[in-house]
Amino acid sequence: MSGYSLGIKEIDDIIGRIRGGSNIMMVGPPMSGKDEIINTIIYNGFIENNSAIVVSTREPGERVFEWFEQNGLDISDANIGIVDCVTKTLGMGAADTENIKRASSPVDLTGIGVKISQFFEEFLMKRNIPDTRLCINSLSTILMYSNIQTVFRFLHVFTGRVKAANALGVYVVEDEMHDPQTIATLKQLFDGMIEIKTNGDGYAMRVVGFTPKPTPWFSYEMDGMNITMQESE
């Protein structure tokens, strides 16, 4: 079964499987559950025997693992690598582990890139896992430290790497933190988008770029990795 599913039934039923080599920008307001959504997409990859590379710019690697463990995933058996951009920034001296590699900070794009490449090599070449999901959470944090031109060049390399590896890339952006020109510049690198907006007292999402027209908007609620969806007006 080729391609990737997101693990969000209502969306998957409409768009089908996403072709390998695709890069997706997830853009939405703060506090809209983007962390849980991207974790659900990663978790669904484990169900499909994918590996995952997660660049975490807001939480230490151990905290990322906690979410998966709380939702029933045995991390010791999972092919997951975390590029932790937080721990060293906090002045903590935690060493690298088999599953966590520490970058010095979110501004260290060279170091982040090297560690992403090391995990790609580990999963694709050494462990011979054909399907990998690369998730960067979030581009907005990286953009706080680096200008758009530098981030664009960094992303150009890794969106290309995702295409070459037939992988799936998902990149989180806080839409209220950036001017429209920045969003427009970033969009050039992506095959599609998961768009999130406020919807009354909650939020709604849709997917753009993988079907002739966007999916309907679906309001949603999160409970761990369970997403309850309902088509909204």
C-alpha positions in Angstrom: 0.0 0.0 0.0 1.9 3.0 -1.3 1.7 6.5 0.1 0.8 7.9 3.6 -2.4 8.4 5.5 -2.7 11.1 8.1 -4.7 8.9 10.6 -7.6 11.4 10.6 -10.4 9.3 9.1 -12.7 12.0 7.7 -9.7 13.6 5.9 -8.2 10.4 4.8 -11.6 9.3 3.3 -11.6 12.3 1.1 -8.0 12.7 0.0 -6.9 9.1 0.0 -3.3 8.2 0.6 -0.7 11.1 0.2 2.0 10.2 -2.3 5.5 9.7 -1.0 7.8 12.6 -1.3 5.1 15.1 -0.3 5.7 18.1 2.1 2.8 19.6 4.0 2.6 22.9 6.0 0.3 22.8 9.0 -0.7 26.4 9.7 -3.1 27.6 12.4 -3.5 29.8 15.4 -1.9 29.1 18.8 -3.6 26.7 21.2 -5.5 25.0 18.4 -4.1 21.5 19.1 -1.5 21.4 16.4 1.0 19.5 18.7 -1.6 16.8 19.2 -2.5 16.7 15.5 1.1 16.3 14.4 1.7 13.7 17.1 -1.4 11.8 15.9 0.0 11.9 12.3 3.3 10.5 13.7 1.6 7.8 15.8 -0.4 6.7 12.7 2.9 6.2 11.0 4.0 3.8 13.6 0.8 1.8 13.0 1.9 1.6 9.4 5.4 0.6 10.3 6.9 4.0 9.3 9.8 5.6 11.1 9.6 9.2 12.4 12.1 12.0 12.7 10.8 14.9 14.9 12.5 18.2 15.3 11.3 19.7 18.5 11.9 23.4 19.1 9.6 23.9 22.0 9.8 20.8 24.2 12.7 18.6 25.4 12.9 15.2 23.6 11.8 13.4 26.8 8.6 15.5 26.9 7.8 14.5 23.3 8.2 10.9 24.3 5.9 11.3 27.3 2.9 12.0 25.0 3.4 8.9 23.0 3.9 6.7 26.1 0.8 8.2 27.7 -1.1 7.1 24.5 0.1 3.5 24.6 3.2 3.5 22.4 6.2 1.5 23.5 9.0 3.9 22.7 11.6 1.1 23.0 10.1 -0.6 20.0 9.4 2.5 17.9 11.6 3.7 15.1 11.6 7.4 16.2 14.3 10.0 16.4 14.0 13.3 18.1 16.2 16.3 17.3 15.9 18.2 20.6 16.6 21.9 20.1 15.5 22.9 23.7 17.5 21.0 26.3 20.9 22.6 25.6 19.3 26.1 25.3 18.1 25.6 28.9 21.7 25.0 30.0 20.9 21.3 30.8 23.8 18.9 30.1 21.7 15.9 29.0 23.6 13.6 26.7 22.4 12.2 23.4 20.6 8.9 23.4 19.8 6.4 20.7 16.5 8.2 20.1 17.4 11.8 21.0 20.1 14.0 19.4 20.5 17.4 20.9 21.1 20.5 18.8 22.6 23.6 20.6 19.5 25.8 19.9 16.8 26.5 17.3 19.2 28.8 15.5 21.7 26.0 14.9 20.3 25.0 11.5 23.6 23.3 10.5 23.5 21.1 13.6 19.8 20.4 13.2 20.4 19.5 9.6 23.2 17.1 10.4 21.1 15.3 13.0 18.1 15.0 10.7 20.5 13.4 8.1 21.9 11.0 10.7 18.4 9.8 11.5 17.5 9.5 7.8 20.6 7.3 7.3 19.8 5.2 10.4 16.2 4.5 9.4 16.5 4.2 5.6 19.9 2.8 5.1 20.8 0.8 8.3 17.3 -0.3 9.4 16.0 -0.5 5.8 12.6 1.1 6.8 11.2 2.4 3.4 8.7 5.0 4.8 9.7 7.9 7.0 7.8 10.9 8.4 9.8 14.1 9.1 8.0 16.6 11.3 9.4 20.0 12.3 7.5 21.5 15.3 7.8 24.4 14.7 9.1 26.5 11.9 7.8 29.6 13.7 10.3 29.1 16.6 13.1 28.7 14.0 11.9 31.9 12.3 12.2 33.8 15.6 16.0 33.2 15.5 16.8 33.2 11.8 15.6 35.3 8.8 13.3 34.0 6.2 16.0 33.6 3.5 18.1 31.4 5.8 15.1 29.3 6.8 14.0 29.0 3.2 17.4 27.6 2.2 17.4 25.2 5.1 13.9 24.0 4.2 14.7 23.8 0.5 17.3 21.1 1.4 15.1 19.0 3.6 11.9 19.3 1.5 14.1 18.0 -1.3 15.4 15.3 0.9 11.9 14.2 1.7 11.1 14.0 -2.0 14.2 12.0 -2.7 13.5 9.6 0.1 9.8 9.2 -0.8 9.1 10.3 2.7 6.4 12.6 4.2 7.2 16.0 5.6 4.9 17.9 8.0 6.0 21.4 9.2 4.1 23.4 11.8 3.6 27.2 11.4 1.8 29.6 13.8 -0.1 31.8 11.3 -0.6 34.8 13.6 3.2 35.1 14.2 4.2 35.9 10.6 3.3 38.5 8.0 1.6 37.3 4.8 4.8 37.6 2.7 6.6 35.1 5.0 3.7 32.6 4.7 3.6 33.1 0.9 7.4 32.5 0.7 7.2 29.3 2.7 4.2 28.0 0.7 6.4 27.7 -2.4 8.1 24.7 -0.8 5.0 22.6 0.0 2.7 20.3 -1.9 -0.3 20.9 0.3 -1.5 22.5 3.6 -3.4 21.5 6.7 -5.2 24.8 7.4 -6.7 25.4 10.9 -8.9 28.3 11.8 -11.0 29.4 14.8 -14.6 28.2 14.6 -16.9 29.6 17.2 -15.6 28.4 20.5 -13.4 25.8 18.9 -11.3 25.2 15.8 -11.8 23.7 12.3 -9.4 22.2 9.8 -9.2 21.4 6.1 -6.6 20.0 3.7 -5.6 21.8 0.6 -3.5 20.6 -2.4 -4.2 16.8 -2.7 -7.6 16.9 -4.3 -8.9 19.2 -7.1 -10.5 21.4 -4.5 -10.0 21.8 -0.7 -11.7 19.4 1.6 -14.6 20.8 3.6 -13.9 22.4 6.9 -14.2 20.0 9.8 -14.6 21.2 13.4 -12.7 18.9 15.8 -12.0 18.0 19.4 -8.9 16.3 20.7 -8.6 13.6 23.3 -5.1 12.3 23.2 -4.6 10.8 19.8 -8.4 10.6 19.2 -9.7 13.3 17.0 -13.5 13.8 16.8 -14.4 15.5 13.6 -17.7 17.0 12.3 -18.2 18.9 9.1 -18.8 22.5 9.8 -20.7 25.2 8.0 
